[in-house]
């Protein structure tokens, strides 16, 4: 049996090589798109959580200042008399006056921010499957976590999208069209990254059997989600 001529064999081999390269590039492009989507979802959560944590810092400071003032009201006088009785100054026993409230509130908000970001990112990043949303599956997983997590995650994702829209508006010339373009960008980011992350997290909900752990997680993400809804969602500004 005679061999094929050199040129047809070369062209056939070249075609096979190009086919393999195209398949490989398709797989690489698909993997890159998946990684980019995941990074975008994580970034969106971090933006929303950070926006909420900025508000949480101020509230921690207000609560700590109120607690210190109450201690001064109820304990300053009796502790002052006791200190004078043993030859000490009032400041020697009123230790709460030496606590740097601003630093404590900032560090507390940072800890809550990091924990909330880990919990919310893990709610969709650690799911190995992409289940379809259904009321029956959600009712089967009904728990405090199944109620708090979807609401908190939705607020954080919307806050992150709105933060990106506002950042884009700041980069554009001051014009009505810039505001519209920024709003369209925020909506596109929410639909492209936020909605799939939320659907994946909610669809993967199931009863963990660890009520204490779920309660602790809810106590962390609930205030973050609430502040994200209050200060990171433009709906309230439109309604006012």
SEBALO-914165 format. One record per residue (C-alpha): residue number from 1; x, y, z. Coordinates in Angstrom, 3 decimals, padded with zeros to 6 digits. Last residue first. Layout:
residues N
<node num="NUM" px="X" py="Y" pz="Z"/>
...
END
This chain:
residues 240
<node num="240" px="-036.948" py="058.791" pz="050.520"/>
<node num="239" px="-037.804" py="055.769" pz="048.377"/>
<node num="238" px="-034.843" py="056.163" pz="046.022"/>
<node num="237" px="-032.420" py="056.602" pz="048.890"/>
<node num="236" px="-033.811" py="053.522" pz="050.607"/>
<node num="235" px="-033.381" py="051.402" pz="047.479"/>
<node num="234" px="-029.728" py="052.362" pz="047.067"/>
<node num="233" px="-028.542" py="049.305" pz="049.034"/>
<node num="232" px="-025.273" py="049.678" pz="050.947"/>
<node num="231" px="-026.313" py="051.527" pz="054.089"/>
<node num="230" px="-029.342" py="049.727" pz="055.521"/>
<node num="229" px="-029.098" py="046.445" pz="053.608"/>
<node num="228" px="-025.361" py="046.176" pz="054.301"/>
<node num="227" px="-025.979" py="047.111" pz="057.927"/>
<node num="226" px="-028.505" py="044.273" pz="058.232"/>
<node num="225" px="-026.202" py="041.791" pz="056.503"/>
<node num="224" px="-023.320" py="042.631" pz="058.804"/>
<node num="223" px="-025.584" py="042.503" pz="061.848"/>
<node num="222" px="-026.897" py="039.047" pz="060.796"/>
<node num="221" px="-023.526" py="037.633" pz="059.687"/>
<node num="220" px="-021.993" py="037.247" pz="063.131"/>
<node num="219" px="-025.034" py="036.174" pz="065.151"/>
<node num="218" px="-026.012" py="033.812" pz="062.324"/>
<node num="217" px="-022.623" py="032.093" pz="062.459"/>
<node num="216" px="-022.968" py="031.634" pz="066.215"/>
<node num="215" px="-026.485" py="030.232" pz="065.783"/>
<node num="214" px="-025.365" py="027.822" pz="063.070"/>
<node num="213" px="-022.549" py="026.572" pz="065.298"/>
<node num="212" px="-024.954" py="026.035" pz="068.196"/>
<node num="211" px="-027.546" py="024.307" pz="066.010"/>
<node num="210" px="-025.123" py="021.756" pz="064.646"/>
<node num="209" px="-027.276" py="019.243" pz="062.769"/>
<node num="208" px="-026.073" py="020.755" pz="059.500"/>
<node num="207" px="-029.476" py="020.963" pz="057.863"/>
<node num="206" px="-029.043" py="021.719" pz="054.190"/>
<node num="205" px="-028.502" py="024.766" pz="052.032"/>
<node num="204" px="-026.868" py="024.087" pz="048.663"/>
<node num="203" px="-029.535" py="025.891" pz="046.647"/>
<node num="202" px="-029.193" py="028.968" pz="048.827"/>
<node num="201" px="-025.429" py="029.222" pz="048.284"/>
<node num="200" px="-025.607" py="028.489" pz="044.551"/>
<node num="199" px="-028.450" py="030.938" pz="044.015"/>
<node num="198" px="-026.605" py="033.660" pz="045.931"/>
<node num="197" px="-023.369" py="033.120" pz="043.992"/>
<node num="196" px="-025.233" py="033.045" pz="040.670"/>
<node num="195" px="-027.067" py="036.294" pz="041.576"/>
<node num="194" px="-023.985" py="038.192" pz="042.693"/>
<node num="193" px="-021.595" py="037.593" pz="039.807"/>
<node num="192" px="-023.304" py="038.276" pz="036.488"/>
<node num="191" px="-026.594" py="039.723" pz="037.764"/>
<node num="190" px="-025.009" py="041.924" pz="040.430"/>
<node num="189" px="-022.199" py="043.014" pz="038.138"/>
<node num="188" px="-024.712" py="043.923" pz="035.424"/>
<node num="187" px="-026.823" py="045.893" pz="037.902"/>
<node num="186" px="-023.770" py="047.810" pz="039.118"/>
<node num="185" px="-022.716" py="048.545" pz="035.537"/>
<node num="184" px="-026.207" py="049.762" pz="034.625"/>
<node num="183" px="-026.172" py="052.043" pz="037.662"/>
<node num="182" px="-022.761" py="053.407" pz="036.700"/>
<node num="181" px="-023.982" py="054.089" pz="033.168"/>
<node num="180" px="-027.047" py="055.899" pz="034.497"/>
<node num="179" px="-024.941" py="058.008" pz="036.849"/>
<node num="178" px="-022.498" py="058.821" pz="034.060"/>
<node num="177" px="-025.385" py="059.805" pz="031.776"/>
<node num="176" px="-026.531" py="062.319" pz="034.344"/>
<node num="175" px="-023.148" py="063.991" pz="034.186"/>
<node num="174" px="-020.065" py="064.498" pz="036.332"/>
<node num="173" px="-017.294" py="063.002" pz="034.232"/>
<node num="172" px="-016.594" py="059.319" pz="034.993"/>
<node num="171" px="-014.202" py="057.912" pz="037.593"/>
<node num="170" px="-016.525" py="058.707" pz="040.505"/>
<node num="169" px="-019.363" py="056.936" pz="038.694"/>
<node num="168" px="-017.266" py="053.780" pz="038.434"/>
<node num="167" px="-016.617" py="053.795" pz="042.185"/>
<node num="166" px="-020.334" py="054.318" pz="042.810"/>
<node num="165" px="-021.218" py="051.339" pz="040.613"/>
<node num="164" px="-018.601" py="049.169" pz="042.324"/>
<node num="163" px="-020.018" py="050.101" pz="045.732"/>
<node num="162" px="-023.537" py="049.319" pz="044.470"/>
<node num="161" px="-022.429" py="045.839" pz="043.448"/>
<node num="160" px="-020.828" py="045.251" pz="046.847"/>
<node num="159" px="-023.935" py="046.473" pz="048.653"/>
<node num="158" px="-026.131" py="044.190" pz="046.556"/>
<node num="157" px="-023.887" py="041.233" pz="047.325"/>
<node num="156" px="-023.857" py="042.065" pz="051.048"/>
<node num="155" px="-027.630" py="042.456" pz="051.229"/>
<node num="154" px="-028.244" py="039.182" pz="049.385"/>
<node num="153" px="-025.724" py="037.361" pz="051.579"/>
<node num="152" px="-027.410" py="038.597" pz="054.754"/>
<node num="151" px="-030.893" py="037.594" pz="053.583"/>
<node num="150" px="-029.757" py="034.183" pz="052.293"/>
<node num="149" px="-027.736" py="033.522" pz="055.497"/>
<node num="148" px="-030.339" py="034.551" pz="058.060"/>
<node num="147" px="-033.181" py="032.214" pz="057.104"/>
<node num="146" px="-031.274" py="028.998" pz="056.317"/>
<node num="145" px="-029.013" py="029.693" pz="059.306"/>
<node num="144" px="-031.977" py="029.928" pz="061.664"/>
<node num="143" px="-033.181" py="026.609" pz="060.306"/>
<node num="142" px="-035.176" py="025.314" pz="057.349"/>
<node num="141" px="-033.174" py="022.756" pz="055.358"/>
<node num="140" px="-036.245" py="020.756" pz="054.318"/>
<node num="139" px="-038.087" py="024.011" pz="053.744"/>
<node num="138" px="-035.316" py="025.150" pz="051.388"/>
<node num="137" px="-035.414" py="021.873" pz="049.457"/>
<node num="136" px="-039.208" py="022.098" pz="049.120"/>
<node num="135" px="-039.063" py="025.731" pz="048.041"/>
<node num="134" px="-036.738" py="024.908" pz="045.168"/>
<node num="133" px="-033.529" py="026.349" pz="043.765"/>
<node num="132" px="-031.567" py="024.075" pz="041.461"/>
<node num="131" px="-028.404" py="022.480" pz="042.771"/>
<node num="130" px="-024.907" py="023.505" pz="041.665"/>
<node num="129" px="-022.611" py="021.010" pz="043.338"/>
<node num="128" px="-019.299" py="021.075" pz="045.170"/>
<node num="127" px="-020.376" py="023.788" pz="047.590"/>
<node num="126" px="-017.423" py="025.316" pz="049.391"/>
<node num="125" px="-017.462" py="028.569" pz="047.416"/>
<node num="124" px="-021.169" py="029.224" pz="047.933"/>
<node num="123" px="-021.604" py="029.462" pz="051.721"/>
<node num="122" px="-017.829" py="029.664" pz="052.140"/>
<node num="121" px="-017.848" py="033.228" pz="050.863"/>
<node num="120" px="-020.510" py="034.161" pz="053.411"/>
<node num="119" px="-018.778" py="032.462" pz="056.351"/>
<node num="118" px="-015.296" py="033.739" pz="055.462"/>
<node num="117" px="-016.541" py="037.296" pz="054.874"/>
<node num="116" px="-018.475" py="037.252" pz="058.157"/>
<node num="115" px="-015.409" py="036.066" pz="060.073"/>
<node num="114" px="-013.187" py="038.735" pz="058.508"/>
<node num="113" px="-015.682" py="041.548" pz="059.063"/>
<node num="112" px="-016.424" py="040.472" pz="062.650"/>
<node num="111" px="-012.699" py="040.530" pz="063.426"/>
<node num="110" px="-012.281" py="043.920" pz="061.746"/>
<node num="109" px="-015.265" py="045.368" pz="063.618"/>
<node num="108" px="-013.730" py="044.244" pz="066.904"/>
<node num="107" px="-010.368" py="045.729" pz="065.936"/>
<node num="106" px="-011.955" py="049.100" pz="065.128"/>
<node num="105" px="-014.094" py="049.085" pz="068.276"/>
<node num="104" px="-011.096" py="048.286" pz="070.479"/>
<node num="103" px="-008.947" py="050.950" pz="068.813"/>
<node num="102" px="-011.594" py="053.645" pz="069.232"/>
<node num="101" px="-012.305" py="052.604" pz="072.827"/>
<node num="100" px="-008.723" py="052.881" pz="073.996"/>
<node num="99" px="-009.313" py="051.469" pz="077.513"/>
<node num="98" px="-007.847" py="053.725" pz="080.188"/>
<node num="97" px="-011.206" py="054.893" pz="081.588"/>
<node num="96" px="-012.176" py="051.252" pz="082.164"/>
<node num="95" px="-009.467" py="050.980" pz="084.825"/>
<node num="94" px="-011.353" py="053.084" pz="087.341"/>
<node num="93" px="-009.242" py="051.728" pz="090.229"/>
<node num="92" px="-006.095" py="053.830" pz="089.888"/>
<node num="91" px="-008.020" py="056.713" pz="088.370"/>
<node num="90" px="-009.759" py="057.293" pz="091.678"/>
<node num="89" px="-006.433" py="057.861" pz="093.380"/>
<node num="88" px="-005.269" py="055.526" pz="096.107"/>
<node num="87" px="-004.784" py="055.975" pz="099.869"/>
<node num="86" px="-006.834" py="053.029" pz="101.066"/>
<node num="85" px="-009.930" py="055.050" pz="101.979"/>
<node num="84" px="-009.433" py="057.274" pz="098.951"/>
<node num="83" px="-009.782" py="054.262" pz="096.676"/>
<node num="82" px="-012.978" py="053.149" pz="098.396"/>
<node num="81" px="-014.464" py="056.615" pz="098.067"/>
<node num="80" px="-013.561" py="056.750" pz="094.380"/>
<node num="79" px="-014.924" py="053.249" pz="093.824"/>
<node num="78" px="-018.240" py="054.315" pz="095.324"/>
<node num="77" px="-018.357" py="057.517" pz="093.219"/>
<node num="76" px="-017.120" py="056.139" pz="089.892"/>
<node num="75" px="-019.214" py="052.978" pz="089.918"/>
<node num="74" px="-022.736" py="053.838" pz="088.778"/>
<node num="73" px="-022.276" py="056.947" pz="086.644"/>
<node num="72" px="-018.757" py="056.178" pz="085.430"/>
<node num="71" px="-019.784" py="052.637" pz="084.535"/>
<node num="70" px="-022.697" py="054.049" pz="082.579"/>
<node num="69" px="-020.352" py="056.370" pz="080.686"/>
<node num="68" px="-018.069" py="053.448" pz="079.838"/>
<node num="67" px="-020.998" py="051.399" pz="078.553"/>
<node num="66" px="-022.210" py="054.304" pz="076.415"/>
<node num="65" px="-018.728" py="054.771" pz="074.962"/>
<node num="64" px="-018.523" py="051.050" pz="074.231"/>
<node num="63" px="-021.909" py="051.099" pz="072.506"/>
<node num="62" px="-021.059" py="054.176" pz="070.419"/>
<node num="61" px="-017.672" py="052.757" pz="069.422"/>
<node num="60" px="-019.237" py="049.448" pz="068.409"/>
<node num="59" px="-021.757" py="051.370" pz="066.349"/>
<node num="58" px="-019.074" py="053.351" pz="064.552"/>
<node num="57" px="-017.098" py="050.197" pz="063.729"/>
<node num="56" px="-020.239" py="048.436" pz="062.500"/>
<node num="55" px="-020.782" py="051.155" pz="059.903"/>
<node num="54" px="-017.367" py="050.524" pz="058.397"/>
<node num="53" px="-018.056" py="046.795" pz="058.758"/>
<node num="52" px="-021.072" py="047.102" pz="056.442"/>
<node num="51" px="-018.968" py="048.562" pz="053.623"/>
<node num="50" px="-016.301" py="045.931" pz="054.247"/>
<node num="49" px="-018.886" py="043.142" pz="054.027"/>
<node num="48" px="-020.166" py="044.449" pz="050.706"/>
<node num="47" px="-016.711" py="044.808" pz="049.195"/>
<node num="46" px="-015.604" py="041.387" pz="050.468"/>
<node num="45" px="-018.730" py="039.746" pz="049.041"/>
<node num="44" px="-018.151" py="041.324" pz="045.625"/>
<node num="43" px="-014.495" py="040.319" pz="045.649"/>
<node num="42" px="-015.430" py="036.692" pz="046.355"/>
<node num="41" px="-017.955" py="036.713" pz="043.512"/>
<node num="40" px="-015.454" py="038.274" pz="041.105"/>
<node num="39" px="-012.795" py="035.744" pz="042.075"/>
<node num="38" px="-015.247" py="032.915" pz="041.402"/>
<node num="37" px="-016.214" py="034.353" pz="038.033"/>
<node num="36" px="-012.572" py="034.833" pz="037.054"/>
<node num="35" px="-011.764" py="031.238" pz="038.023"/>
<node num="34" px="-014.685" py="029.907" pz="035.979"/>
<node num="33" px="-013.769" py="032.094" pz="033.003"/>
<node num="32" px="-010.165" py="030.908" pz="033.191"/>
<node num="31" px="-011.293" py="027.268" pz="033.286"/>
<node num="30" px="-013.538" py="027.772" pz="030.278"/>
<node num="29" px="-010.789" py="029.595" pz="028.385"/>
<node num="28" px="-008.321" py="026.821" pz="029.192"/>
<node num="27" px="-010.776" py="024.152" pz="028.072"/>
<node num="26" px="-011.475" py="026.038" pz="024.839"/>
<node num="25" px="-007.741" py="026.632" pz="024.303"/>
<node num="24" px="-007.069" py="022.907" pz="024.679"/>
<node num="23" px="-009.783" py="022.026" pz="022.205"/>
<node num="22" px="-008.455" py="024.627" pz="019.784"/>
<node num="21" px="-004.914" py="023.338" pz="020.159"/>
<node num="20" px="-006.042" py="019.762" pz="019.549"/>
<node num="19" px="-007.878" py="020.791" pz="016.400"/>
<node num="18" px="-004.855" py="022.784" pz="015.246"/>
<node num="17" px="-002.632" py="019.728" pz="015.715"/>
<node num="16" px="-005.061" py="017.521" pz="013.833"/>
<node num="15" px="-005.188" py="019.997" pz="010.958"/>
<node num="14" px="-001.408" py="020.241" pz="010.842"/>
<node num="13" px="-001.155" py="016.457" pz="010.705"/>
<node num="12" px="-003.616" py="016.346" pz="007.817"/>
<node num="11" px="-001.814" py="019.165" pz="006.024"/>
<node num="10" px="001.530" py="017.418" pz="006.413"/>
<node num="9" px="000.106" py="014.134" pz="005.215"/>
<node num="8" px="-001.470" py="015.865" pz="002.221"/>
<node num="7" px="001.879" py="017.547" pz="001.415"/>
<node num="6" px="004.004" py="014.430" pz="001.748"/>
<node num="5" px="002.034" py="012.216" pz="-000.592"/>
<node num="4" px="000.173" py="009.363" pz="001.033"/>
<node num="3" px="002.040" py="006.122" pz="001.403"/>
<node num="2" px="001.566" py="003.276" pz="-001.083"/>
<node num="1" px="000.000" py="000.000" pz="000.000"/>
END
